[in-house]
Amino acid sequence: MQPLLASDPHRVGDYRLLARLGRGAMGGVYLGRSRGGRVVAVKVIRPDLAEDPEFRERFRREAIAASSVGGFWTAAVVHADPDAEQPWLATEYVPGPTLHQAVADHGPLPEATVRGLGAGLAEALIAIHRAALVHRDLKPANVLLGPDGPRVIDFGISRAMTGSALTATGMFMGTPGFFSPEQTLGTEVGPPSDVFSLGAVLVFAATGRGPFGEESTATLLYRVAHAEPDLSEVPDGLRPLLAACLAKDPAARPTPGQMLDEIGESSPHGNQWLPPAISDVIAQHATQLQQTASAQLPDTPPPQPVAAPRPATRTYTQAAPAAPAPAAPAPAPQPPVPVAAARAEVAPVRDKIVPAQPRQTSQQPQVRRDNPGPVFTTAGRFRALLSAAVCVAIMFGAYELFRNVLGPGDRFLIFQIGMLLLGLSAAWSVARAVLPGLLLKVNSDGLLISRMGLKREIPWSQVQRVGVVGSGKRASVAVWFTEGTAPRSAPWHRLRPHHGGHLVFPIGATGGWLSRRQEIRRIRTALQQYAPGRYDTRMM
């Protein structure tokens, strides 16, 4: 959970938003609380999608259908409003990490846990398919690990994205590597597609990686459609079942019911169904949920006790000196109240009125490394080695020419300078070939740039505008930072000025002509998905 940003809504329908949970292709997800105290997860649709009447109608139909699922192991839909200015959907909140986070942090799951996970997800698919829905985007990030079993989220709603404006830009409605061949090839997508995705999810849970590797989008799409999955690290007891789920022919895959028959009832869910490390994380989630849900809201301050009327003090009644007392004797006066003491008494009300300090949304914005998102890297090692070899060859040829033809003389100094420059060029090329490339990861938190263990985080909260500029070898990711947040260049990562912004990643150094074009398309797709409000399409 992360604190709300100034740009985030604070109330949606009858739900008061308490924290940010994440961001996906359709919009932001928030932790909300109803007026009766029920805690839910609220997904608010992006403004550009809200302007599409066709998307609204499709979203309405799918939200109604999803509300009827109500089966085991699905996060139930509680409420939805497709007619709001920004349509939204409220579902049951599960206090636990996603499968992707759990495996990234703690490694592959034991075989018994994977069997229990498969049984729960198979029952979830039965409930989803019974409601005439197809999930279309079953992946580790859409599986929550609850204290009593898994939960599938975002079911049925992904169909509302099909045919929208997003598909026209080349964005796939799903996750490469967990796609079915039908989705990849654009053929009929039905319940067997979800079974294929479930098989890929269980391979990830058992091995820590997908069945088709972690390559570029184009490579993954090709492997899903034409290559066999890598099941070498899958436990022997699960390999036949998962191989059947990942069959290319939809008719050859088992149904969710047949999967339950194969798994059996040997792995019932309960408090101990997960490894202790992940159970501890769930306990921490539950504690954080309780603290966040019970925290006093900033716009509803606690009631203040009504104090008794304060008697007037000399601070206000003695604004001017009193008239001289008559000379006649008078009773001994009471000791006067010191003015300084009186002022100190009323200071909290009268003198301490200062402008309110801005609320800190977070101590340090972070871009989480384990958040799902595509990774890009610079290349060119072969070209650098080739350049070094050419420089060395020129140096050797020049040396032989000078020794055998020209001989020593006045031109020896010029020869030495030339050899020095060629040597420096060769050394620089060798260093480029040896040093690791620059890595760029794009996810829902922002941009993460790293090299040799060093990293630079650029959260979306610090980005005003982002896009791809230039073409060919000069193509780069450019970022325009919000005022006062632009980071400084570092020896391992240079920030080059560009029309008021900064170039943060050289796409032109990611490979040859074909690889470069593919990486430009991938980066544009990633920015459109993860930074929809900041991605500037005018730079395309």
C-alpha positions as CSV (number, residue, x, y, z in Angstrom):
1,M,0.0,0.0,0.0
2,Q,1.1,3.5,-0.8
3,P,-0.3,6.9,0.4
4,L,-2.6,8.7,-2.0
5,L,-1.1,11.3,-4.3
6,A,-2.5,14.8,-4.7
7,S,-3.8,13.8,-8.2
8,D,-5.7,10.7,-6.9
9,P,-9.4,10.8,-6.1
10,H,-10.3,10.7,-2.4
11,R,-13.9,9.3,-2.8
12,V,-15.5,7.1,-5.4
13,G,-19.2,6.5,-5.1
14,D,-19.9,5.5,-1.5
15,Y,-16.3,4.5,-0.9
16,R,-13.7,6.6,0.8
17,L,-10.2,5.8,-0.7
18,L,-7.5,5.1,1.8
19,A,-4.4,4.1,-0.1
20,R,-3.0,3.2,-3.5
21,L,-2.6,-0.5,-4.4
22,G,-1.3,-0.3,-7.9
23,R,-1.9,0.6,-11.5
24,G,-2.8,-1.6,-14.5
25,A,-3.7,-1.2,-18.2
26,M,-7.3,-0.1,-17.3
27,G,-6.5,2.4,-14.5
28,G,-5.6,2.8,-10.9
29,V,-6.5,0.4,-8.0
30,Y,-7.1,1.8,-4.5
31,L,-8.0,0.5,-1.1
32,G,-11.5,1.8,-0.2
33,R,-13.8,1.7,2.8
34,S,-17.6,1.9,2.7
35,R,-19.6,4.0,5.0
36,G,-20.5,0.8,6.9
37,G,-16.8,0.0,7.4
38,R,-16.3,-2.7,4.7
39,V,-12.9,-2.7,3.0
40,V,-12.8,-3.2,-0.7
41,A,-10.4,-2.8,-3.7
42,V,-11.6,-0.1,-6.1
43,K,-10.5,0.0,-9.7
44,V,-11.0,3.4,-11.3
45,I,-10.9,3.4,-15.1
46,R,-8.6,5.7,-17.0
47,P,-10.1,9.0,-18.4
48,D,-9.2,8.2,-22.0
49,L,-11.1,4.9,-21.8
50,A,-14.0,6.6,-20.1
51,E,-14.5,8.8,-23.1
52,D,-15.2,5.8,-25.3
53,P,-19.0,5.0,-25.3
54,E,-18.4,1.5,-26.8
55,F,-16.0,0.7,-23.9
56,R,-18.5,2.0,-21.4
57,E,-21.2,-0.3,-22.7
58,R,-18.9,-3.3,-22.9
59,F,-17.7,-2.5,-19.3
60,R,-21.3,-2.4,-18.1
61,R,-22.1,-5.8,-19.5
62,E,-19.0,-7.5,-18.2
63,A,-19.4,-5.9,-14.7
64,I,-22.9,-7.2,-14.5
65,A,-21.8,-10.7,-15.6
66,A,-18.8,-10.7,-13.2
67,S,-21.1,-9.8,-10.3
68,S,-22.8,-13.1,-10.9
69,V,-19.7,-15.3,-10.6
70,G,-19.7,-15.6,-6.8
71,G,-17.7,-18.9,-6.9
72,F,-14.8,-20.2,-4.8
73,W,-11.4,-18.5,-5.1
74,T,-12.5,-15.4,-6.9
75,A,-12.5,-11.8,-5.5
76,A,-16.2,-11.1,-5.6
77,V,-17.5,-8.0,-7.4
78,V,-19.2,-5.8,-4.8
79,H,-20.3,-2.7,-6.7
80,A,-19.7,-1.0,-10.0
81,D,-20.8,2.3,-11.7
82,P,-20.2,2.3,-15.5
83,D,-22.0,5.6,-15.8
84,A,-19.7,7.6,-13.5
85,E,-17.4,10.3,-15.0
86,Q,-14.7,7.7,-14.6
87,P,-16.3,4.2,-14.4
88,W,-15.2,2.2,-11.4
89,L,-15.5,-1.3,-10.0
90,A,-15.3,-2.4,-6.3
91,T,-14.2,-6.0,-5.4
92,E,-13.4,-7.9,-2.3
93,Y,-10.0,-7.0,-0.9
94,V,-7.7,-9.9,-0.1
95,P,-4.9,-9.1,2.4
96,G,-2.0,-10.9,0.7
97,P,0.7,-10.6,-2.0
98,T,0.3,-11.5,-5.6
99,L,1.8,-14.8,-6.8
100,H,4.3,-12.8,-8.8
101,Q,5.5,-10.9,-5.7
102,A,5.6,-14.0,-3.5
103,V,7.7,-16.0,-6.0
104,A,10.0,-13.0,-6.8
105,D,10.7,-12.5,-3.1
106,H,10.8,-16.1,-1.8
107,G,11.4,-18.3,-4.8
108,P,9.4,-21.2,-6.3
109,L,6.7,-22.8,-4.3
110,P,6.8,-26.4,-3.0
111,E,4.9,-29.1,-5.0
112,A,2.2,-29.5,-2.4
113,T,1.5,-25.7,-2.4
114,V,1.4,-25.7,-6.2
115,R,-1.1,-28.5,-6.2
116,G,-3.3,-26.6,-3.8
117,L,-2.9,-23.5,-5.9
118,G,-3.9,-25.4,-9.0
119,A,-7.0,-26.8,-7.4
120,G,-8.1,-23.4,-6.1
121,L,-7.5,-21.7,-9.5
122,A,-9.3,-24.5,-11.4
123,E,-12.4,-24.0,-9.2
124,A,-12.2,-20.3,-9.9
125,L,-12.2,-20.9,-13.6
126,I,-15.2,-23.2,-13.2
127,A,-17.1,-20.4,-11.6
128,I,-15.9,-17.8,-14.2
129,H,-16.8,-20.0,-17.1
130,R,-20.2,-20.9,-15.6
131,A,-21.0,-17.2,-15.8
132,A,-20.2,-17.3,-19.5
133,L,-17.0,-15.3,-19.0
134,V,-13.4,-15.8,-20.2
135,H,-10.7,-14.3,-18.1
136,R,-8.2,-13.7,-21.0
137,D,-5.5,-12.4,-18.7
138,L,-4.8,-15.0,-16.1
139,K,-1.2,-14.4,-14.9
140,P,0.8,-14.4,-11.6
141,A,0.0,-10.7,-11.0
142,N,-3.7,-11.4,-11.2
143,V,-3.6,-14.2,-8.5
144,L,-3.7,-13.1,-4.9
145,L,-2.4,-15.5,-2.1
146,G,-4.9,-15.2,0.7
147,P,-4.6,-16.7,4.2
148,D,-7.1,-19.5,3.2
149,G,-6.3,-19.9,-0.5
150,P,-5.8,-18.1,-3.8
151,R,-8.1,-15.5,-5.3
152,V,-8.4,-14.6,-9.0
153,I,-8.9,-10.9,-9.7
154,D,-9.9,-8.9,-12.8
155,F,-11.9,-11.8,-14.2
156,G,-14.3,-11.1,-17.0
157,I,-13.5,-7.4,-17.2
158,S,-10.6,-7.8,-19.6
159,R,-13.1,-8.7,-22.3
160,A,-14.3,-5.1,-22.1
161,M,-10.9,-4.0,-23.5
162,T,-11.3,-6.1,-26.6
163,G,-12.0,-3.9,-29.7
164,S,-11.3,-0.7,-27.9
165,A,-8.9,2.0,-29.1
166,L,-6.1,0.4,-27.3
167,T,-5.9,-2.6,-29.6
168,A,-5.4,-0.3,-32.6
169,T,-2.0,0.8,-31.3
170,G,-0.6,-2.8,-31.2
171,M,-1.1,-3.3,-27.5
172,F,-2.0,-6.9,-26.5
173,M,-4.8,-7.4,-24.0
174,G,-2.9,-9.8,-21.8
175,T,0.6,-10.7,-20.9
176,P,3.1,-12.3,-23.3
177,G,4.3,-15.6,-22.0
178,F,0.9,-16.4,-20.4
179,F,-1.1,-15.8,-23.6
180,S,-2.7,-18.7,-25.3
181,P,-1.9,-19.5,-28.9
182,E,-5.4,-18.5,-29.8
183,Q,-4.8,-15.0,-28.4
184,T,-1.5,-14.8,-30.1
185,L,-2.8,-15.8,-33.5
186,G,-6.1,-13.9,-33.2
187,T,-8.4,-16.9,-33.5
188,E,-11.4,-17.8,-31.4
189,V,-10.8,-17.4,-27.6
190,G,-12.8,-19.5,-25.2
191,P,-12.5,-21.3,-21.9
192,P,-9.5,-23.5,-23.1
193,S,-7.5,-20.3,-23.4
194,D,-7.8,-19.8,-19.6
195,V,-6.6,-23.4,-19.1
196,F,-3.5,-22.7,-21.1
197,S,-2.8,-19.6,-19.0
198,L,-3.4,-21.5,-15.8
199,G,-0.8,-24.1,-16.9
200,A,1.7,-21.3,-17.5
201,V,0.9,-19.7,-14.1
202,L,1.5,-23.1,-12.3
203,V,4.8,-23.5,-14.2
204,F,5.8,-20.1,-12.9
205,A,4.8,-21.0,-9.4
206,A,6.8,-24.2,-9.5
207,T,9.9,-23.0,-11.2
208,G,10.1,-19.2,-10.8
209,R,9.8,-18.5,-14.5
210,G,7.4,-18.9,-17.3
211,P,7.3,-21.9,-19.6
212,F,8.5,-19.9,-22.6
213,G,11.3,-17.9,-21.0
214,E,11.6,-14.2,-20.4
215,E,12.6,-12.8,-23.8
216,S,11.2,-9.9,-25.8
217,T,7.5,-9.7,-26.6
218,A,8.0,-10.8,-30.2
219,T,10.1,-13.8,-29.2
220,L,7.5,-14.9,-26.5
221,L,4.6,-14.6,-28.9
222,Y,6.4,-16.8,-31.4
223,R,7.4,-19.4,-28.8
224,V,3.8,-19.6,-27.4
225,A,2.4,-20.2,-30.9
226,H,5.1,-22.5,-32.3
227,A,7.6,-23.8,-29.7
228,E,7.3,-26.4,-27.0
229,P,7.3,-25.2,-23.3
230,D,10.3,-25.8,-21.1
231,L,9.1,-28.1,-18.3
232,S,12.5,-29.5,-17.3
233,E,12.4,-27.9,-13.8
234,V,8.7,-28.8,-13.1
235,P,8.3,-31.6,-10.4
236,D,7.7,-35.0,-12.0
237,G,4.3,-35.3,-10.3
238,L,3.0,-32.1,-12.0
239,R,4.7,-32.3,-15.4
240,P,2.1,-34.5,-17.3
241,L,-0.8,-32.3,-16.2
242,L,0.9,-29.0,-17.0
243,A,2.1,-30.3,-20.4
244,A,-1.5,-31.2,-21.2
245,C,-2.7,-27.7,-20.2
246,L,0.0,-26.1,-22.5
247,A,-1.1,-28.1,-25.6
248,K,-1.3,-26.0,-28.8
249,D,-4.6,-27.5,-29.7
250,P,-7.4,-26.1,-27.4
251,A,-9.4,-29.4,-27.8
252,A,-6.4,-31.4,-26.3
253,R,-6.4,-29.4,-23.1
254,P,-8.2,-30.7,-20.0
255,T,-11.1,-28.8,-18.6
256,P,-10.9,-27.2,-15.1
257,G,-13.0,-30.1,-13.8
258,Q,-10.7,-32.7,-15.3
259,M,-7.8,-30.8,-13.7
260,L,-9.5,-31.1,-10.3
261,D,-9.9,-34.9,-10.9
262,E,-6.2,-35.1,-11.7
263,I,-5.0,-33.1,-8.7
264,G,-7.3,-34.8,-6.3
265,E,-8.2,-33.8,-2.8
266,S,-4.7,-34.3,-1.3
267,S,-4.0,-30.6,-0.8
268,P,-6.8,-29.0,1.2
269,H,-6.5,-25.3,1.9
270,G,-6.0,-24.0,5.4
271,N,-3.9,-21.7,7.5
272,Q,-0.7,-23.7,6.6
273,W,-1.1,-24.1,2.9
274,L,1.7,-21.6,2.2
275,P,5.4,-21.7,3.3
276,P,6.0,-19.9,6.6
277,A,7.8,-16.9,4.9
278,I,4.8,-16.1,2.7
279,S,2.4,-16.7,5.6
280,D,4.3,-14.0,7.6
281,V,3.9,-11.6,4.7
282,I,0.1,-12.2,4.7
283,A,0.1,-11.5,8.4
284,Q,1.9,-8.2,7.8
285,H,-0.6,-7.3,5.1
286,A,-3.5,-8.0,7.5
287,T,-1.8,-5.8,10.1
288,Q,-1.2,-3.0,7.7
289,L,-4.8,-3.3,6.4
290,Q,-6.1,-3.0,10.0
291,Q,-4.0,0.1,10.7
292,T,-4.9,1.8,7.4
293,A,-8.6,1.0,7.6
294,S,-8.8,2.2,11.2
295,A,-6.7,5.4,10.7
296,Q,-8.5,8.7,11.2
297,L,-9.3,10.2,7.8
298,P,-7.7,13.7,7.2
299,D,-11.0,15.3,6.2
300,T,-12.8,14.0,9.3
301,P,-10.8,15.2,12.3
302,P,-11.6,13.8,15.7
303,P,-14.2,15.7,17.7
304,Q,-12.7,18.3,20.0
305,P,-13.9,18.5,23.7
306,V,-16.0,21.5,24.4
307,A,-14.0,23.6,26.9
308,A,-15.7,25.7,29.6
309,P,-15.8,29.5,28.8
310,R,-12.5,31.1,29.8
311,P,-12.7,34.1,32.0
312,A,-11.4,37.3,30.5
313,T,-7.7,37.9,31.2
314,R,-5.7,41.1,31.5
315,T,-4.2,40.3,28.1
316,Y,-7.4,41.5,26.4
317,T,-9.0,43.7,29.2
318,Q,-6.0,45.9,29.9
319,A,-5.3,47.1,26.4
320,A,-4.6,50.6,27.9
321,P,-3.3,51.7,31.4
322,A,-6.0,51.9,34.0
323,A,-6.9,55.2,35.6
324,P,-4.9,56.2,38.8
325,A,-6.4,54.8,42.0
326,P,-7.7,57.3,44.6
327,A,-5.3,58.2,47.4
328,A,-7.6,56.8,50.1
329,P,-6.5,53.5,51.6
330,A,-7.8,50.5,49.8
331,P,-7.8,46.8,50.6
332,A,-4.7,44.9,49.7
333,P,-4.9,44.2,45.9
334,Q,-4.7,40.7,44.6
335,P,-1.4,39.9,42.9
336,P,-1.9,40.8,39.2
337,V,-1.7,38.1,36.6
338,P,1.5,38.5,34.6
339,V,0.9,39.5,31.1
340,A,3.5,37.1,29.7
341,A,1.8,34.2,31.6
342,A,-1.6,35.2,30.2
343,R,-0.2,35.3,26.7
344,A,1.4,31.9,27.2
345,E,-1.9,30.5,28.3
346,V,-3.8,31.6,25.2
347,A,-0.9,31.1,22.8
348,P,-2.2,27.8,21.4
349,V,-5.3,29.5,20.3
350,R,-4.1,33.0,19.4
351,D,-0.5,33.0,18.5
352,K,0.2,29.6,17.0
353,I,-2.0,30.0,13.9
354,V,0.5,29.1,11.1
355,P,0.0,27.8,7.6
356,A,-0.6,24.1,7.4
357,Q,2.3,22.0,6.3
358,P,1.8,19.9,3.2
359,R,1.2,16.2,4.1
360,Q,4.0,13.9,3.2
361,T,2.7,11.3,0.9
362,S,5.7,9.1,1.3
363,Q,9.2,9.5,2.7
364,Q,10.9,8.4,-0.5
365,P,9.1,7.5,-3.8
366,Q,10.3,4.0,-4.8
367,V,10.2,2.0,-8.0
368,R,9.8,-1.6,-6.9
369,R,12.2,-3.9,-8.7
370,D,9.8,-6.9,-8.3
371,N,6.8,-5.1,-10.0
372,P,6.0,-6.8,-13.3
373,G,7.1,-4.9,-16.4
374,P,9.2,-5.2,-19.5
375,V,13.0,-4.8,-19.3
376,F,15.2,-3.2,-22.0
377,T,19.0,-3.3,-22.3
378,T,21.7,-1.7,-24.4
379,A,23.8,-3.9,-26.6
380,G,26.6,-3.4,-29.1
381,R,29.4,-5.5,-27.6
382,F,30.2,-7.2,-30.9
383,R,30.5,-3.8,-32.7
384,A,32.7,-2.5,-29.9
385,L,35.0,-5.5,-30.2
386,L,35.1,-5.1,-34.0
387,S,36.0,-1.5,-33.5
388,A,38.8,-2.4,-31.1
389,A,40.1,-5.0,-33.5
390,V,40.2,-2.4,-36.4
391,C,42.1,0.1,-34.3
392,V,44.6,-2.5,-33.3
393,A,45.0,-3.6,-36.9
394,I,45.6,0.0,-38.0
395,M,48.1,0.5,-35.2
396,F,50.0,-2.7,-36.3
397,G,50.0,-1.7,-39.9
398,A,51.2,1.9,-39.2
399,Y,54.0,0.6,-37.0
400,E,55.2,-1.8,-39.7
401,L,55.0,1.0,-42.3
402,F,56.9,3.4,-40.1
403,R,59.6,0.9,-39.2
404,N,60.3,-0.5,-42.7
405,V,59.5,2.5,-45.0
406,L,59.6,5.9,-43.3
407,G,62.2,5.3,-40.6
408,P,62.9,7.6,-37.7
409,G,62.9,11.3,-38.3
410,D,61.0,14.5,-37.6
411,R,57.7,12.8,-38.2
412,F,58.2,10.4,-35.2
413,L,56.3,12.7,-32.8
414,I,53.3,12.8,-35.2
415,F,53.4,9.0,-35.4
416,Q,53.4,8.7,-31.7
417,I,50.4,11.0,-31.3
418,G,48.5,9.0,-33.8
419,M,49.3,5.7,-32.2
420,L,48.3,7.1,-28.8
421,L,44.9,8.2,-30.2
422,L,44.3,4.8,-31.8
423,G,45.3,3.1,-28.6
424,L,42.8,5.2,-26.6
425,S,40.1,4.4,-29.1
426,A,40.8,0.7,-28.9
427,A,40.8,0.8,-25.1
428,W,37.5,2.6,-25.0
429,S,36.0,0.1,-27.4
430,V,37.2,-2.8,-25.2
431,A,35.8,-1.2,-22.1
432,R,32.4,-0.8,-23.9
433,A,32.5,-4.5,-24.8
434,V,33.4,-5.6,-21.2
435,L,31.1,-3.4,-19.2
436,P,27.5,-4.6,-18.7
437,G,24.8,-2.8,-20.6
438,L,22.4,-0.2,-19.2
439,L,19.1,-1.8,-18.1
440,L,15.7,0.0,-18.2
441,K,12.6,-1.5,-16.5
442,V,9.1,0.1,-17.0
443,N,6.4,-0.8,-14.5
444,S,3.4,0.7,-12.7
445,D,5.7,2.6,-10.2
446,G,7.9,4.3,-12.8
447,L,11.2,3.8,-14.6
448,L,14.1,1.8,-13.0
449,I,17.5,2.3,-14.6
450,S,20.4,0.2,-13.4
451,R,24.0,-0.9,-14.3
452,M,26.5,-2.9,-12.3
453,G,24.4,-2.9,-9.1
454,L,23.8,0.9,-9.3
455,K,20.3,2.1,-9.9
456,R,18.3,5.2,-10.6
457,E,14.6,5.4,-9.7
458,I,12.3,7.7,-11.6
459,P,8.8,7.4,-10.0
460,W,5.8,8.5,-12.1
461,S,5.0,11.1,-9.4
462,Q,8.2,12.9,-10.5
463,V,7.4,12.7,-14.3
464,Q,5.5,15.4,-16.1
465,R,5.8,13.9,-19.6
466,V,7.6,10.9,-21.1
467,G,8.0,9.7,-24.6
468,V,10.3,8.3,-27.4
469,V,12.3,10.9,-29.3
470,G,14.6,10.6,-32.3
471,S,14.9,7.8,-34.8
472,G,17.4,5.1,-35.7
473,K,20.6,5.1,-33.6
474,R,19.5,8.5,-32.1
475,A,16.2,7.1,-30.6
476,S,16.0,7.6,-26.9
477,V,13.5,7.7,-24.0
478,A,13.0,11.3,-22.9
479,V,11.6,12.4,-19.6
480,W,10.3,15.9,-18.6
481,F,10.5,16.0,-14.8
482,T,8.2,18.0,-12.4
483,E,9.6,21.2,-11.1
484,G,12.5,20.6,-8.6
485,T,12.7,16.8,-9.1
486,A,15.2,16.4,-12.0
487,P,18.0,14.1,-10.9
488,R,21.7,14.7,-11.6
489,S,23.9,12.8,-14.1
490,A,26.2,10.1,-12.7
491,P,29.3,8.6,-14.2
492,W,27.5,5.3,-14.9
493,H,24.3,7.1,-16.2
494,R,24.4,10.4,-18.1
495,L,21.3,12.6,-18.4
496,R,21.5,14.6,-21.6
497,P,19.4,17.7,-22.0
498,H,16.7,17.6,-24.7
499,H,14.3,20.6,-25.2
500,G,13.6,21.2,-21.5
501,G,13.7,17.4,-20.7
502,H,16.4,14.8,-20.4
503,L,17.3,11.7,-22.4
504,V,17.4,8.8,-19.9
505,F,17.9,5.7,-22.1
506,P,19.4,5.3,-25.6
507,I,17.1,2.9,-27.5
508,G,19.5,3.3,-30.5
509,A,22.1,1.3,-28.6
510,T,19.9,-1.8,-28.1
511,G,21.0,-3.7,-31.2
512,G,20.9,-3.7,-35.0
513,W,18.3,-2.2,-37.3
514,L,15.6,-4.8,-36.7
515,S,16.2,-5.2,-33.0
516,R,16.1,-1.4,-32.6
517,R,12.7,-1.1,-34.3
518,Q,11.3,-3.9,-32.2
519,E,12.6,-2.3,-29.0
520,I,11.1,1.1,-29.9
521,R,7.7,-0.6,-30.4
522,R,8.0,-2.4,-27.1
523,I,9.0,0.7,-25.2
524,R,6.1,2.8,-26.7
525,T,3.7,0.0,-25.8
526,A,5.1,-0.2,-22.2
527,L,4.8,3.6,-21.7
528,Q,1.3,3.6,-23.1
529,Q,0.3,0.9,-20.6
530,Y,2.1,2.0,-17.5
531,A,2.2,5.8,-17.9
532,P,-1.1,6.6,-19.7
533,G,-1.5,10.1,-18.3
534,R,2.1,11.0,-18.9
535,Y,3.0,9.3,-22.2
536,D,3.2,11.9,-25.0
537,T,2.0,10.3,-28.3
538,R,3.0,13.4,-30.2
539,M,6.6,12.3,-30.2
540,M,5.8,9.1,-32.2
